[in-house]
Amino acid sequence: MDARSLLAALRLGRRPDPEAIRWFAAGLASGAVSDAQAGAFAMAVCLNGLGEAGRVALTEAMRDSGAVLDWNLPGPVVDKHSSGGIGDCVSLLLAPMLAECGAFVPMISGRGLGHTGGTLDKLEAIPGFATDLGIDGLRRVTAGVGCAIVAASADLAPADRRLYAVRDVSGTVESLDLITASILSKKLAAGLGALALDVKQGSGAFMKTREEARALAEALVSTANGAGCRTAALITDMDQPLAPAAGNALEVAVVMEAFTEPARHPRLVDLTCALCGTALHLASVVDSAEAGAAAARATLESGAAAERFGRMVAAQGGPADFSDRWQARLPNAPVVRPVPAPDAGHVAAIDGAALGLAVISLGGGRRVETDRIDPAVGLSDLLAIGAEVAAGDPLAIVHAADDAAAEAAARQVAAAYEIGGPTAPPALIRDRVG
């Protein structure tokens, strides 16, 4: 095989041979492919695409560039992936709920990306919680507890790690083919039998339009199914935060409230149950997604999911009593102040990306990779679309490290809210693919 021949074919718009793609992915992992060749590949794919067969081949090749986990467990191995949004803490609820329904969930998650929060950052707001467990730790916790949420091991999909770094500096992050292969290669390396996808669409998502979200969902579903993993996607609302909080410890607090009082956070709970139902149906645990959603909801109402989450926290280094004493365990910001509504009316629209950037400005996310996160800061009590307000009523509560940061974030939050006439809340689930 020769990288130059593959690159020349891609440049001319020809669909590459799957064997050539497999060779190229192996070369990314081994170093046989240079950075210049990796960048040329990414740009050629960004401009000309791979086609469905090529996308499946790249996904499988990057999956197979490192370890691929094989499980011998008394239940199906399943997971979910979200394309990212504001207040999206579904993973923390979903993993123990699925485990309580008889599935095993080796969830490989990420950190904050752009204006969106990261599951690992949220969990690390819990004192002692360790996400870098390696493959052996992932196996141990998944087998013992039923679920684990960890960072990707260096042994999993190393070709993707190499190509992603090149894409980040070459202006090719937005390629649908490369996004799809990057997401799925890591998930499929975890040895999944079924995967539920949550593709966000709206002001707080990367996919702003219905067409963009649908294109991503279709690419992910067709590629994952083509690679042998039963997969379906829900296209869901991100024109407003999913939970009424944005920020690491604050979102963990919402999750703990949802475990014990699910009626307090209906949008978060309803979506989590729908995704659980999809995953359980794909894995043939239940006869329908609706039956799976009902089974998942029952784990909240019985308290079993909360207990399972506490076991996972303890197994990954967190406090053994976290489920009972989470209020005392989570960090608190020293400055807490409301953001007053400038006018009376109803919440007509919310700029979700602006809220995410406000959290980053508070120190709850990263501007550069080396930034350290303050787990206590963020936004809570975020009003939803359709809420009625009087002038001066709080739109949200800012949690900050100092007064100056709180004042700056309050201005950002106020600018992110549009007050107008009565507005119907957007539908939570907009479409399904697969």
C-alpha positions as CSV (number, residue, x, y, z in Angstrom):
1,M,0.0,0.0,0.0
2,D,1.1,3.6,-0.6
3,A,-0.3,6.7,1.1
4,R,0.3,8.8,-2.0
5,S,-1.8,6.6,-4.2
6,L,-4.7,6.8,-1.7
7,L,-4.4,10.5,-1.4
8,A,-4.3,11.0,-5.2
9,A,-7.5,9.0,-5.6
10,L,-9.2,11.0,-2.9
11,R,-8.1,14.2,-4.5
12,L,-9.7,13.2,-7.7
13,G,-13.0,12.3,-6.0
14,R,-12.7,8.6,-6.3
15,R,-14.1,6.3,-3.6
16,P,-11.2,4.6,-1.9
17,D,-10.9,0.8,-1.6
18,P,-11.7,-0.4,2.0
19,E,-8.4,-2.3,2.2
20,A,-6.5,1.0,1.5
21,I,-8.5,2.7,4.2
22,R,-7.6,-0.1,6.7
23,W,-4.0,0.2,5.8
24,F,-4.1,4.0,6.2
25,A,-5.7,3.7,9.7
26,A,-3.1,1.2,10.8
27,G,-0.4,3.6,9.6
28,L,-2.0,6.4,11.6
29,A,-1.7,4.2,14.7
30,S,1.8,3.0,14.0
31,G,3.3,6.2,12.8
32,A,3.9,4.9,9.3
33,V,1.6,7.7,8.0
34,S,3.2,11.1,8.4
35,D,1.4,14.2,9.8
36,A,1.4,15.8,6.4
37,Q,-0.3,12.7,4.9
38,A,-2.8,12.6,7.7
39,G,-3.7,16.3,7.1
40,A,-4.0,15.7,3.4
41,F,-6.3,12.7,4.0
42,A,-8.5,14.8,6.3
43,M,-8.8,17.7,3.9
44,A,-9.5,15.4,0.9
45,V,-12.3,13.6,2.9
46,C,-13.6,16.9,4.0
47,L,-13.9,18.2,0.4
48,N,-14.9,15.0,-1.4
49,G,-16.3,12.6,1.1
50,L,-15.9,8.8,1.4
51,G,-19.3,7.5,0.6
52,E,-21.2,5.2,2.9
53,A,-19.0,2.1,2.3
54,G,-15.8,4.2,2.8
55,R,-17.2,5.7,6.0
56,V,-18.0,2.2,7.4
57,A,-14.5,1.1,6.4
58,L,-12.8,4.0,8.1
59,T,-14.9,3.5,11.3
60,E,-14.0,-0.2,11.4
61,A,-10.4,0.4,10.6
62,M,-10.0,3.0,13.4
63,R,-11.8,0.7,15.8
64,D,-9.5,-2.1,14.9
65,S,-6.3,0.1,15.2
66,G,-6.1,-0.7,18.9
67,A,-7.7,-3.0,21.5
68,V,-11.3,-4.1,20.8
69,L,-13.0,-5.2,24.0
70,D,-14.8,-8.6,24.2
71,W,-17.2,-9.2,27.0
72,N,-18.4,-12.4,28.7
73,L,-21.2,-11.0,30.8
74,P,-24.7,-12.2,31.8
75,G,-26.4,-9.5,29.8
76,P,-26.1,-7.2,26.8
77,V,-23.4,-4.6,26.5
78,V,-25.0,-1.2,25.5
79,D,-24.2,2.5,25.6
80,K,-25.5,5.9,24.4
81,H,-23.8,8.9,22.8
82,S,-24.8,12.5,22.8
83,S,-23.7,15.0,20.2
84,G,-23.4,17.7,23.0
85,G,-25.5,20.4,24.5
86,I,-26.1,22.6,27.5
87,G,-27.3,21.0,30.8
88,D,-27.0,17.6,29.2
89,C,-26.3,15.3,32.2
90,V,-28.2,12.3,30.8
91,S,-25.2,9.9,31.0
92,L,-25.0,10.1,34.8
93,L,-28.7,9.0,35.0
94,L,-28.8,6.6,32.1
95,A,-25.8,4.3,32.9
96,P,-27.1,3.1,36.3
97,M,-30.7,3.0,35.0
98,L,-29.7,0.7,32.2
99,A,-27.6,-1.4,34.6
100,E,-30.6,-1.8,36.9
101,C,-32.5,-3.1,33.9
102,G,-30.0,-5.9,33.3
103,A,-27.7,-4.3,30.7
104,F,-23.9,-3.6,31.2
105,V,-22.7,-0.2,30.3
106,P,-19.0,0.4,29.7
107,M,-19.4,4.1,28.9
108,I,-16.4,5.9,27.3
109,S,-17.0,9.6,27.6
110,G,-15.3,12.9,26.9
111,R,-14.6,16.3,28.3
112,G,-16.1,19.6,27.4
113,L,-16.0,20.5,23.7
114,G,-16.5,24.1,22.6
115,H,-19.4,25.6,24.5
116,T,-20.7,22.2,25.7
117,G,-20.0,20.5,28.9
118,G,-18.3,17.1,29.3
119,T,-19.5,14.1,31.2
120,L,-16.0,13.4,32.7
121,D,-15.7,17.0,34.0
122,K,-19.1,16.7,35.7
123,L,-18.2,13.4,37.4
124,E,-14.8,14.8,38.5
125,A,-16.8,17.4,40.5
126,I,-17.4,14.4,42.9
127,P,-14.4,14.3,45.3
128,G,-12.1,11.4,44.4
129,F,-14.0,10.2,41.4
130,A,-11.4,8.7,38.9
131,T,-12.1,8.5,35.2
132,D,-8.7,7.3,34.0
133,L,-9.1,3.6,34.9
134,G,-7.6,1.9,31.8
135,I,-9.1,-1.1,30.2
136,D,-8.6,-3.4,33.3
137,G,-10.4,-0.8,35.5
138,L,-13.2,-0.4,33.0
139,R,-13.7,-4.2,32.9
140,R,-13.6,-4.5,36.7
141,V,-16.1,-1.8,37.4
142,T,-18.5,-2.7,34.6
143,A,-18.5,-6.4,35.6
144,G,-18.9,-5.6,39.4
145,V,-21.3,-2.7,39.3
146,G,-23.0,-3.0,35.9
147,C,-21.8,0.4,34.6
148,A,-18.7,2.5,34.5
149,I,-18.1,6.0,33.0
150,V,-14.4,6.5,32.0
151,A,-12.1,8.3,29.7
152,A,-10.9,6.6,26.6
153,S,-7.8,4.5,27.2
154,A,-4.8,5.1,25.0
155,D,-5.2,1.5,23.8
156,L,-8.6,2.2,22.3
157,A,-8.8,3.6,18.7
158,P,-5.3,5.1,18.6
159,A,-5.8,6.0,14.9
160,D,-8.7,8.2,15.8
161,R,-6.6,10.0,18.5
162,R,-4.0,10.8,15.9
163,L,-6.3,11.9,13.2
164,Y,-8.4,14.0,15.5
165,A,-5.3,16.0,16.6
166,V,-4.5,16.6,12.9
167,R,-8.1,17.6,12.2
168,D,-8.1,20.1,15.1
169,V,-5.3,22.1,13.5
170,S,-6.2,21.6,9.8
171,G,-9.7,23.0,9.7
172,T,-11.4,19.7,9.0
173,V,-13.3,19.0,12.2
174,E,-16.7,19.6,10.5
175,S,-16.4,16.7,8.0
176,L,-19.5,14.5,8.4
177,D,-17.5,11.4,7.5
178,L,-14.7,12.1,9.9
179,I,-17.1,13.1,12.7
180,T,-19.0,9.8,12.3
181,A,-15.9,7.6,12.2
182,S,-14.4,9.4,15.2
183,I,-17.5,9.0,17.4
184,L,-18.2,5.4,16.4
185,S,-14.6,4.0,16.4
186,K,-14.3,4.7,20.1
187,K,-17.7,3.4,21.0
188,L,-17.4,0.3,18.9
189,A,-14.0,-0.5,20.4
190,A,-15.8,-0.9,23.7
191,G,-17.4,-4.0,22.3
192,L,-21.0,-2.8,22.2
193,G,-23.9,-4.8,21.1
194,A,-26.3,-1.9,20.9
195,L,-26.0,1.9,20.9
196,A,-28.6,4.7,21.4
197,L,-27.7,8.1,19.9
198,D,-28.9,11.5,21.1
199,V,-28.4,14.0,18.3
200,K,-29.0,17.5,19.6
201,Q,-30.5,20.3,17.4
202,G,-30.9,23.9,18.3
203,S,-29.2,27.0,19.7
204,G,-27.2,25.1,22.3
205,A,-26.1,22.3,19.9
206,F,-23.4,22.0,17.2
207,M,-26.2,21.1,14.8
208,K,-28.3,24.2,14.5
209,T,-30.8,23.1,11.9
210,R,-33.1,20.1,11.5
211,E,-31.3,19.2,8.2
212,E,-27.8,19.2,9.8
213,A,-29.1,17.1,12.7
214,R,-30.8,14.6,10.4
215,A,-27.7,14.3,8.2
216,L,-25.5,13.5,11.2
217,A,-28.1,11.0,12.7
218,E,-28.5,9.2,9.4
219,A,-24.7,9.0,8.9
220,L,-24.1,7.7,12.5
221,V,-26.9,5.1,12.3
222,S,-26.1,3.7,8.9
223,T,-22.4,3.5,9.7
224,A,-22.8,1.8,13.1
225,N,-25.3,-0.7,11.7
226,G,-23.0,-1.3,8.8
227,A,-20.2,-2.0,11.3
228,G,-22.4,-4.6,13.1
229,C,-23.7,-2.6,16.1
230,R,-27.5,-2.2,16.4
231,T,-28.1,1.5,16.5
232,A,-30.9,4.1,16.4
233,A,-30.9,7.8,17.0
234,L,-33.3,10.3,18.6
235,I,-33.0,13.9,17.3
236,T,-33.8,16.1,20.4
237,D,-34.3,19.7,21.4
238,M,-31.4,21.9,22.3
239,D,-33.1,25.3,21.9
240,Q,-32.9,25.4,25.7
241,P,-30.8,23.6,28.3
242,L,-32.0,20.1,29.0
243,A,-31.5,20.5,32.8
244,P,-32.1,23.8,34.7
245,A,-28.3,24.0,35.4
246,A,-25.1,24.3,33.5
247,G,-21.8,23.7,35.3
248,N,-20.2,20.6,36.7
249,A,-21.2,20.2,40.4
250,L,-24.5,22.0,39.7
251,E,-25.4,19.4,37.0
252,V,-24.5,16.6,39.4
253,A,-26.8,18.1,41.9
254,V,-29.7,18.1,39.4
255,V,-28.9,14.4,38.6
256,M,-29.1,13.5,42.3
257,E,-32.4,15.4,42.6
258,A,-33.7,13.5,39.5
259,F,-32.7,10.1,41.1
260,T,-34.8,10.8,44.2
261,E,-37.5,13.2,42.9
262,P,-37.9,12.6,39.1
263,A,-40.9,14.8,38.9
264,R,-38.6,17.9,39.6
265,H,-36.8,17.5,36.3
266,P,-39.3,16.1,33.8
267,R,-37.4,17.0,30.5
268,L,-34.2,15.4,31.7
269,V,-36.0,12.3,33.1
270,D,-38.3,11.9,30.0
271,L,-35.3,12.0,27.6
272,T,-33.2,9.7,29.7
273,C,-36.0,7.2,29.8
274,A,-36.6,7.4,26.1
275,L,-32.9,6.7,25.4
276,C,-32.9,3.9,27.9
277,G,-35.9,2.4,26.2
278,T,-34.3,2.7,22.8
279,A,-31.1,1.0,24.0
280,L,-33.0,-1.8,25.8
281,H,-35.1,-2.5,22.7
282,L,-32.1,-2.6,20.4
283,A,-30.5,-5.1,22.8
284,S,-33.7,-7.2,22.8
285,V,-34.1,-6.8,26.5
286,V,-37.7,-5.6,25.9
287,D,-40.3,-5.9,23.2
288,S,-40.5,-2.2,22.5
289,A,-38.8,1.1,23.2
290,E,-41.9,2.2,25.2
291,A,-41.6,-0.9,27.5
292,G,-37.9,-0.2,28.0
293,A,-38.7,3.5,28.9
294,A,-41.2,2.3,31.5
295,A,-38.8,-0.2,33.0
296,A,-36.1,2.5,33.2
297,R,-38.5,4.9,34.9
298,A,-39.3,2.3,37.5
299,T,-35.7,2.2,38.6
300,L,-35.9,5.8,39.6
301,E,-39.2,5.4,41.4
302,S,-37.9,2.5,43.4
303,G,-34.6,4.2,44.3
304,A,-32.6,1.3,42.8
305,A,-30.9,3.5,40.1
306,A,-29.7,6.0,42.8
307,E,-28.3,3.1,44.8
308,R,-26.5,1.7,41.7
309,F,-25.1,5.2,40.9
310,G,-23.7,5.3,44.5
311,R,-22.0,2.0,44.0
312,M,-20.4,3.2,40.7
313,V,-19.1,6.4,42.4
314,A,-17.6,4.3,45.2
315,A,-16.0,1.8,42.8
316,Q,-14.4,4.7,40.9
317,G,-12.9,6.3,44.0
318,G,-15.6,8.6,45.1
319,P,-17.2,8.8,48.6
320,A,-19.0,5.6,49.7
321,D,-21.9,7.6,51.1
322,F,-22.3,10.0,48.1
323,S,-25.9,9.0,47.3
324,D,-26.9,9.8,50.9
325,R,-24.7,12.9,51.5
326,W,-24.2,14.4,48.1
327,Q,-25.2,17.9,49.3
328,A,-22.2,17.9,51.7
329,R,-19.8,16.3,49.2
330,L,-20.2,18.6,46.2
331,P,-18.2,21.9,46.2
332,N,-20.0,25.3,46.5
333,A,-19.0,28.6,44.8
334,P,-18.4,31.5,47.2
335,V,-20.4,34.0,45.2
336,V,-24.1,33.3,44.3
337,R,-26.3,35.9,42.8
338,P,-29.5,36.1,40.7
339,V,-29.7,37.5,37.1
340,P,-32.8,39.8,37.0
341,A,-35.1,39.8,34.0
342,P,-34.9,43.2,32.3
343,D,-38.6,43.2,31.4
344,A,-41.9,41.5,32.1
345,G,-43.2,38.9,29.7
346,H,-42.4,35.3,28.8
347,V,-39.1,33.6,27.9
348,A,-39.4,33.5,24.1
349,A,-35.9,32.2,23.2
350,I,-32.6,31.2,24.7
351,D,-29.1,31.3,23.2
352,G,-27.8,28.0,24.5
353,A,-24.3,28.5,23.2
354,A,-24.1,31.9,25.0
355,L,-25.0,30.2,28.2
356,G,-22.3,27.6,27.7
357,L,-19.7,30.3,27.0
358,A,-20.8,32.1,30.2
359,V,-20.0,28.9,32.1
360,I,-16.6,28.8,30.5
361,S,-15.9,32.4,31.4
362,L,-16.7,31.6,35.0
363,G,-14.0,28.8,34.9
364,G,-16.4,25.9,34.5
365,G,-14.9,24.9,31.1
366,R,-11.7,25.3,29.2
367,R,-10.5,27.9,26.7
368,V,-7.3,26.0,26.1
369,E,-6.6,22.3,26.8
370,T,-4.4,23.1,29.8
371,D,-7.0,25.2,31.7
372,R,-8.0,23.8,35.1
373,I,-11.8,23.7,35.7
374,D,-13.5,25.1,38.8
375,P,-16.1,22.4,39.5
376,A,-18.3,24.7,41.7
377,V,-19.1,27.5,39.2
378,G,-21.9,27.7,36.7
379,L,-25.6,28.5,36.4
380,S,-28.5,27.1,38.2
381,D,-32.3,27.7,38.2
382,L,-32.3,28.5,34.5
383,L,-35.8,29.5,33.3
384,A,-37.2,27.5,30.4
385,I,-38.9,28.7,27.3
386,G,-42.5,29.7,28.0
387,A,-41.8,30.7,31.6
388,E,-43.6,33.9,32.7
389,V,-41.5,36.6,34.4
390,A,-41.9,40.0,36.0
391,A,-39.2,42.6,35.6
392,G,-36.6,41.8,38.2
393,D,-37.5,38.1,38.6
394,P,-34.4,35.9,38.3
395,L,-33.7,34.3,34.9
396,A,-31.0,32.2,36.5
397,I,-28.6,32.1,39.5
398,V,-24.9,32.6,38.9
399,H,-22.4,30.7,40.9
400,A,-18.9,32.3,40.7
401,A,-15.5,32.5,42.2
402,D,-15.6,36.2,42.8
403,D,-17.8,39.3,42.3
404,A,-16.3,40.4,39.0
405,A,-16.8,37.0,37.4
406,A,-20.3,36.9,38.7
407,E,-21.1,40.3,37.2
408,A,-19.7,39.5,33.8
409,A,-21.5,36.2,33.7
410,A,-24.8,37.8,34.7
411,R,-24.5,40.2,31.7
412,Q,-23.9,37.2,29.4
413,V,-26.9,35.3,30.8
414,A,-29.2,38.3,30.5
415,A,-28.2,38.8,26.9
416,A,-28.9,35.1,26.2
417,Y,-32.5,35.4,27.1
418,E,-35.2,36.9,24.9
419,I,-38.3,38.1,26.6
420,G,-41.5,38.4,24.6
421,G,-45.1,37.2,24.3
422,P,-46.4,33.8,25.4
423,T,-44.4,31.0,23.7
424,A,-45.0,27.2,23.6
425,P,-42.1,25.1,24.8
426,P,-40.3,23.2,22.0
427,A,-40.9,19.5,21.6
428,L,-38.4,17.4,23.4
429,I,-38.0,14.6,20.8
430,R,-38.1,15.9,17.3
431,D,-37.4,12.8,15.2
432,R,-36.1,9.3,15.2
433,V,-33.7,7.6,12.8
434,G,-33.4,3.8,12.7
